[in-house]
Amino acid sequence: MPKISIIIPMYGVEKYLRRCLDSVLNQTFTDWTAICVDDGSPDRSGQIAEEYAARDKRFIVVHKENGGLSDARNVGMQHAMGRYIMFLDSDDFIHPQTMEIAFKMAMRDKSDIVAFTYDRIYRPRLMVLHKLGMDTDNVVPWGMRRRYNIEKIETVVTDDIWQYATERVHNAGNKNRKWLIKHCQVWKNMYRRDLIADVPFIRGILFEDFPWWSLVMLKSPRVTIVNLPLYYYIPNFGGIVLSAKQLRIMQSLCVGIKVAYQEYMSRADDYQMAMWQEQFMWYFINSALKKTRYIKSDDEKRVARTEFLNLKKMGVLDNVPNEWYGLRNKIYEYIK
C-alpha cells in the first residue's frame, strides 16, 4: 500500500499533461501512486498517461466514458489505496517537495489534512504574458527552483478548522490571516484517505469543490497549515461570458448550497453552522446572484428565479448575519 495516492483527472489536456506527470515523477518523496483517470478524453491524454505507466508502475491509468470532473475524481478514489490522498488537475503541476513536506507534517502532527497554498505570482505572471501575446507554455515558476529545509518550515496545527478556513478574500482584521485556508479548491491539501472516503463529489455540477470541502470540514479534522506555495495552476485565458453557461454555474452553486445546507442542518452543531454560513455559504449565494446579471433569455431568468425561490423555501436565507442583510434583500427583490 503506497503512502500517498494522487488522483489526476484527464480531459483534453495533452498540451500540459507531460509537465503535470513529470512534476509527480520528480517528487523527492517516492512512495506514491498516481491514479490517472482518462475521462473519455478526445485527444491523446490517455495514450500519454499509458506511456508513463509503461515506464513506471506507480502510474495507474483508468479509462472511462466522459462523466465530468466530479465523476473522474470519484472513480479515482475507488482506485486509490494510499494512506493519504492528493488531487492534481492535469493542466497544473506541483513543487518537487510537495509530497515530502505534506507527508512529513502529517506524520509529525498526526493530522487528517495538510493544507498548503498555490503560487500567487505565477498565475498573474502568465496572465500578463498572455495579454502581451508572449509564450506562456514554457514559463517555469521561480518557486520551482527553491528547496525547503523541512525542519525549518513554520506551521500551525489546529483542531478547529473553522478558525482558519474561509472564503473571504479580504481578511485584514483576522488575527490568523497569515495562516488562513482560503477558498475551497481540493488540490491545495493532502487528506487522510479514511477522512474523505465516504464523501463523493457531486456529479454533473461546476464548482463541485465547495460542497465537498464543506462536508469534509464538518468532520472537524485536525489540520497542519503549511503556508508555502507548492501548487502551480494554469489560468483560463478564455474570457467568453455566455448566458447559458452563467445559468449552469448559478445552478451548480445553488445545488452545492442546498446539499451542504441539508447536511449542516442535520449534523452540525451551532458553532459549525454559524461559521460555515458566515465564512462560506453567503459568499457562494452572493456569487450565484452575481451570475444573474449575465442571464439574458426570459426562460433562463425564470429558471434562475426558481433556484433562489427554492433556497428561500428551504430556509437557507433565514438567520442571515448582519453583513448579509443587503444581499438577502436583493434576492427577495429578484424573486418577487
N, C-alpha and C positions, 0 to 999 in steps of 0.2 A: 504494500500500500504506500503510495507516494505521500510525502508530507503536504504538498500543495498541488491542487488541480486548478488550472487556469482555463476558463471557458471563453472560446473565441468564435462568436457567430460570424458567418461569412456570407455576403451577398454583394456581387458586383464590385469587388474590391481588388481585382488583380493588379491594379496600378500601385497599390500601397501594401499588399499582403506580405511580400517578402521582407520589407522593412519591419513590419509587425512581428512576423515569426522569427526573424533574426534577433529582435530585441529579447525574445524569450530564450532563444538558443544561447544568447550571450550572457545570460544571468550568471552571477557569481555563485548563486545557490543552484544546486544541480538536482535535488530530489523533487522533481516535479513531473507532471504530465500535462500536456496541452490538448484539450478537447476542442478540435476544430470542427465546427458544425456548418457544413455546406447546406445552406437554406435554399436549395434549388437555384443556386446562382447561375445566371445565363452566360457568364464569362468563364475564364479558366481558373477561378479561385479554388475550386475543388481539386483540380489537377495539380496546382501549385502546392496545396497542402499535402497531397499524396506524395509529391516529390520529397518533402521534408520527412514525412512518415517513413518513406523507404530508406532514408539515411539515418534516422534516429527514432527508435521505437517509443520514445517518450511522447511523440506526436501521434495522436489518435484522431482519425478523420471519420466523421459521421455524415453520411449523405441523406438528405430528406427532401420531401417536397416543400415548396415555399410556404411558410406559415407565419413569417414575420419575426421580428427580433425577440419578442417575448417567448414565442414557441421555440425558437432556436436555443435560447438560454435554458428553458425548461428541459429540452432534450439533452443539452449539455450537462445539466445537473444529474440526469439519470445515468450518465456515464462517468461522472466524476467520483472518484474514490478517495481523493485526498483528505487528509485531516482538516485542511483549510482550503477555502475556495477563493479564487480571484476571478474577476471578469475583465476582459480586454476587448474593446471594439477593434475590428480587424483593419480599420484605416488609421489606427493610433499605434503608439508604442510606449515602452516603459524604460526607465533608467536601469542600467545593468545590475544595480544593487537592490532593486525593489523587493524581490522575494527574500533576499538575505536579511535585509533590515526588518521587514514585516514579520518574518518567522522568528527572528531573534527576540523581538519585542513581545510577541505573543507568548513565547515560552517563558521569558523572564517575568512577565506580569500576569500570566495565566488569563490572558484576555480573550474575549469572544470576537472582538473586532480590533483590527489595527487600521487607523484612519490616517491617510496621507493626503497630499493635495496634488494639483496639476501645475505645470509651468505657466504662470500668468504673463510671462514675457513672450514666450514662443508664439502663442496664438495671435496677439495683436501684431507681432512682427510679420507673420505670414499675411495677415490682412493688409498691412501697408505694402508689402512686396506685390501682392496680387493687384492692389489698386494702381500700383505703378507699372503694371504689366511685366513684372520680373518673375523669374523662376521661383516657385515655392516647393517644388518636389524634392529638391536635394539640399534643403536647408537643415543643418544639424544644430539642434539646440545647444546653447552654451553649457547648460547644466549637464548634458550627457557626458562631458569630459571630466566632471568633478567626481572625486572619490571620497566617500564619507568614512570617518573613523566612528564605527558604531558605538564604541564605548563613550564617545563624547556627544552623542546626539541627545538633545533635550527632548523630553516628552512630558505629557500629562497623562495620568491614569485616573479614570473615573468610573464609578458605578452609577452615576447619574448623568446619562447621556443627554438629558433634557437641558442641562446647564450649558451644553456646548453645541448641540445640533440646531440648525436654524436655516430658514430660507431668506432671512433678512439680508439685504445687500449691504446696507449701512448699519454698522454696529458701534458707532463712536462711543456710546455710553456704556458699552458692555465691558465689564472688567476682565472677561475671558476672551476678548476679541482676537488676540494673537492665536488662540488655540481653537477657534470655532470650526466645527464641521459644517461647512456651508453647502447648502443645496443637496440634492438627492441622488446625484449620479452614483450608480452602483460600482463603477470602476475605480473609485477613489479609496476603496477599502479592501482589506482581506478579512474573510469571515470564517469562523469555525463552522465546518460543514453541518454539524448537528444543530447549530442555531438556525440555519436557513433551509434545511432540507424539506421542511413542510410549509414553505412559503413560496408558492409558484408565482410567476409573473402573469399578469392578466393578458390573455391573448387578444389580439386584434385592436389594441389601442396604442396611441402615441403617449409619450411621457409616462411610460409604464414604471419608471424608476420611483416616482412619487408614492403611489400606493404601496409598492413593495417595501420601500425604505420605512414607510410609516408603520407597517406591520412588524418589521424587524425591530424598530425602536420599542415597540410595545412589549417586547420580551425583556426589556431592561438589561441589555448586555453590558458586560464590563469592557471598557474601551481604552486602548492606548492611542493617544493622538500624537502623531509624528508630523510636525509642521515642515515637511520637506516636499519640494516639487518633483515627484517621482514619475508622474504620468504626463504624456505629451499627446494632445489631441488636435486633430486637424479641423479647422473651422469649415463650415458650409459656406462656400463662396456664392451660392445662389441666393438672389435677393427677390425672387418672384413671390408675390403675395396673391394667391388665388383664393377666391371666395369659398369654394368647396373645401379646399384644404384647411382654411381657417375654421370652418364649421367642424371638420373632423377633429382638429386639435381641441376646439372648445368642448366637443362631446367627450373626447378622451379624458380631458381634465375633469369633467363632471362625473364620468364613470369612476375615475380614481378617487374623487372626493367621496362619492356615495359608498363605495366599497370600504374605504378606510373608516369613514364615519360610523358605519354599521358595526364594524369590529370594535372601535373605540367605545361605542355606546354599550356594548355587551361585555367588554373585557377590561377597559381602562379604569383606573381609579381617578379621583377628582383632579389630582395633580397632573397626571399624564394627559387627561383630556384637555385641561386648560392650556397646558404648554403646547400640545400639538395644534390646537385650534389657533393659538396666538402666533406661534412660530412657523406654522406650515399651512394649515387649512385655508385661512383667509387670504394668504398670498396667492394660492392657486385659484381661489374663487375670483380674486382680482384679475389674475391672468386670463381666466376664462371670459370674464366680462369684456376685457380689452379686445379679445378676438372678434367680438360682435361688430366692431366698427368696420371690419373688412367684409362682413357678410352682406351681400347685395340683394339677392333674389327674395321675393316675398315668401316662397316656400321654405327657404333656408332660414329666414328670420323667424318663421313660425316654429321650426324645429328648435332653434336656439332658445326662444322664449319658453318652450315646453321644458327644456332641460333645467332652466332656472326655476320654473314653477315646481318641478319635481323636487328640487333641493329644498325649496320653501316648505313643501308638504311634508318632507321627511323630518323637518325641524333643524336642518343644517344651519339655517340663518338665524336661529334663536341664540340667546346667550352671547350676543356679539360684544367683543371687547370695545372699550370706548373709542379707540383709534380707528375702528372699522365701521362706526355708525354711518358715516357718509357713504361708504361703499354699499352697505345694505340698503340705504335709501335709494341709491342709483339703481340697484337691482329691482326693488319694488316698483320704481318708476318704469323700468324697462319691461316688466312682465304684466303691467296693468292693462 
